[in-house]
Amino acid sequence: MVNLLVLTLKVVLLLAAVWSVCSAELITVEGYEGGKAEIRCPYREQLRSHQKYLCKGDCSVFNKDKVIETEAGENSASKGRYSLKDNREESVFIVTITNLTLNDAGRYWCGVDKWGKDNYIKVNLEVSEDTSVVIIVSVTLVMLLLVLVVSLFIVYRWKFNKETADSSAPRVNTDTRINIEGCHGDGDYEEIKDRPLQSSSGSEITTIYSTANLPTSPSDCLNYANINFHKDPSSI
């Protein structure tokens, strides 16, 4: 008979716990990967001195996955990435999860330990990828691409202006060679002749003369003439 009463009591407590969990209110908390999430869990004033905890998953009566909980008489606790602070004046305890990962997303339960069935509040934690890193990388790539395009444009304009200046500059012929053969057709020349003249003293005076015509076309060619001197045999 006693065993039957104990079994009946366990069943009642189990059903009450299941009903309490199913009827718990829902809190939705959002966070980003690498950041932190704060879960605020309110409770009734008469439960201020009771132990508080955060349970992950189904949080069944006989298998509660408590990620963090306070000790009896304590109002704070810390465990790895989890910390719990019980503000008894406001009848709320706050659980903070740091360095969030995508695996942290899911269902949690704010629990207050008490005789019979615990007091529960259902929590849905959503963890999203950190888009700020993607945005920073994208903006950096765009800026680098813009700098590259501007640099290429500046180099192109510099080369274009240089080529334009070179093509518009006057060309100077540095060839200093003289084509003598080509000058024969532009200038006229004639052979210089000498004629003996009789001076007043009776001696002969040789006069050399020549007529030269300048070339009609302006050029840098040299003009020259051949001069032949003939000796008088009688003067030797």
C-alpha positions in Angstrom: 0.0 0.0 0.0 2.8 2.4 0.8 4.6 1.5 -2.4 1.4 2.3 -4.3 1.1 5.7 -2.7 4.7 6.5 -3.4 4.3 5.5 -7.1 1.1 7.5 -7.4 2.9 10.5 -5.9 5.7 10.2 -8.4 3.2 10.1 -11.3 1.4 13.1 -10.0 4.6 15.0 -9.6 5.7 14.0 -13.1 2.4 15.1 -14.7 2.6 18.4 -12.8 6.1 19.0 -14.0 5.2 18.2 -17.6 2.1 20.5 -17.3 4.3 23.2 -15.8 6.8 23.0 -18.6 4.1 23.0 -21.3 2.3 25.9 -19.8 5.4 28.1 -19.2 5.6 31.4 -20.9 8.0 32.0 -23.8 11.0 34.4 -24.0 12.8 35.0 -27.3 16.5 36.1 -27.2 18.6 36.9 -30.2 22.4 37.0 -30.5 25.2 37.0 -33.0 28.0 34.6 -33.4 31.0 35.7 -31.3 28.8 38.0 -29.2 26.8 37.5 -26.1 23.2 37.0 -25.1 21.4 38.0 -21.9 18.4 36.0 -20.7 16.2 37.7 -18.1 14.2 35.3 -16.1 11.5 36.8 -13.8 10.0 34.9 -10.9 7.5 35.3 -8.0 8.6 37.2 -4.9 8.1 34.2 -2.6 10.8 32.4 -4.6 13.6 34.9 -3.9 15.6 32.7 -1.6 15.3 29.6 -3.9 18.0 28.3 -6.1 17.9 29.4 -9.7 19.2 27.7 -12.8 19.2 27.6 -16.6 18.4 24.3 -18.3 19.0 23.4 -21.9 17.0 21.1 -24.1 13.9 19.3 -22.9 14.8 19.7 -19.2 12.9 16.6 -18.1 12.3 15.9 -14.4 14.9 13.2 -14.1 17.4 14.5 -16.7 17.9 18.2 -16.4 20.8 19.6 -18.4 21.6 22.5 -16.1 24.2 24.7 -17.8 24.5 26.9 -14.7 22.8 27.1 -11.3 23.2 28.9 -8.0 24.1 27.2 -4.8 21.9 27.4 -1.7 21.9 30.9 -0.3 24.0 32.3 -3.1 22.7 34.9 -5.6 25.4 34.5 -8.3 27.3 31.8 -10.2 29.8 31.5 -13.0 30.7 28.5 -15.1 32.7 28.8 -18.3 30.9 31.0 -20.8 27.9 31.2 -18.5 27.2 33.5 -15.6 24.1 34.0 -13.5 23.2 37.0 -11.4 20.1 36.9 -9.1 18.6 40.4 -8.5 16.3 39.6 -5.6 15.1 43.2 -5.3 13.5 43.0 -8.7 12.7 39.3 -8.6 14.6 38.5 -11.7 17.8 36.6 -12.4 19.9 37.2 -15.5 21.9 34.5 -17.3 24.7 35.8 -19.7 26.2 33.6 -22.4 29.4 34.9 -24.0 31.3 34.0 -27.2 28.1 32.7 -28.8 28.3 29.9 -31.3 25.7 28.6 -33.7 25.4 25.5 -31.6 24.2 27.6 -28.7 20.9 28.2 -30.5 17.9 26.3 -29.3 15.5 25.9 -26.4 16.4 26.8 -22.8 14.4 26.9 -19.5 14.7 29.4 -16.7 14.1 27.3 -13.6 13.5 28.1 -9.9 13.9 25.1 -7.6 11.1 24.5 -5.2 9.2 21.6 -3.5 6.9 19.8 -5.9 7.2 21.2 -9.4 9.8 23.8 -10.3 8.8 27.1 -11.8 9.8 27.3 -15.5 10.0 30.0 -18.2 10.7 28.8 -21.7 13.5 30.6 -23.6 14.2 30.4 -27.3 17.7 31.5 -28.2 18.5 32.4 -31.8 22.1 32.9 -32.9 22.9 34.4 -36.3 26.1 34.7 -38.2 28.1 37.8 -37.6 27.4 39.9 -40.7 29.7 42.7 -39.7 32.8 40.7 -40.6 31.3 40.0 -44.1 30.5 43.7 -44.5 34.0 44.8 -43.5 35.7 42.3 -45.8 33.4 43.4 -48.7 34.0 47.1 -48.1 37.8 46.4 -48.0 37.8 44.5 -51.2 35.7 47.3 -52.9 38.1 49.9 -51.7 41.2 48.0 -52.9 39.6 47.5 -56.3 38.7 51.2 -56.5 42.3 52.2 -55.6 43.6 49.8 -58.3 41.3 51.2 -61.0 42.3 54.8 -60.1 46.0 53.9 -60.2 45.7 52.3 -63.6 43.8 55.3 -64.9 46.5 57.7 -63.6 49.2 55.7 -65.3 47.3 55.5 -68.5 46.7 59.3 -68.6 50.4 59.9 -67.8 51.5 57.7 -70.7 48.9 59.3 -73.0 50.0 62.9 -72.2 53.7 61.9 -72.6 53.1 60.4 -76.0 51.0 63.4 -77.1 53.8 65.8 -76.0 56.5 63.8 -77.8 54.5 63.7 -81.0 53.8 67.5 -81.0 57.4 68.5 -80.3 59.5 69.7 -83.3 61.9 67.2 -84.7 65.5 68.2 -85.0 67.7 66.5 -87.6 70.8 65.4 -85.9 72.4 64.0 -89.0 75.5 66.1 -89.6 76.6 64.3 -92.6 76.8 66.3 -95.8 75.8 64.8 -99.1 78.4 66.4 -101.3 77.3 64.5 -104.4 73.8 65.9 -104.1 75.0 69.4 -104.1 76.4 69.2 -107.6 73.0 69.6 -109.1 72.0 72.7 -107.1 75.1 74.8 -107.6 77.0 76.0 -110.7 80.7 76.2 -110.9 83.2 76.8 -113.7 86.9 76.3 -114.1 89.2 79.2 -113.1 91.5 80.4 -115.9 94.6 82.5 -115.7 95.6 85.0 -118.3 99.0 86.8 -118.5 98.8 90.6 -118.5 101.6 93.0 -119.4 102.6 95.4 -116.6 104.0 98.9 -117.2 107.5 97.6 -116.3 107.4 95.0 -118.9 106.9 92.0 -116.7 104.0 89.7 -117.0 101.3 89.5 -114.2 99.1 86.5 -113.9 95.5 87.2 -113.1 93.3 84.5 -111.8 89.6 85.0 -111.9 86.4 82.9 -111.6 82.7 83.4 -111.6 80.7 81.3 -109.1 76.9 80.9 -109.0 75.2 80.1 -105.7 72.7 77.3 -105.6 69.1 78.4 -106.1 67.7 76.2 -103.4 68.6 76.9 -99.8 70.7 74.1 -98.3 73.6 73.5 -96.1 75.7 72.0 -98.9 79.2 73.3 -99.5 80.0 75.2 -102.7 83.5 74.8 -104.1 85.5 75.4 -107.3 88.6 73.8 -108.8 91.6 76.1 -109.3 94.5 75.1 -111.5 97.7 77.1 -111.5 99.9 77.0 -114.7 103.5 78.0 -114.4 105.1 80.0 -117.2 108.2 78.1 -118.4 110.0 81.4 -119.1 109.7 82.5 -115.5 111.7 79.6 -114.2 
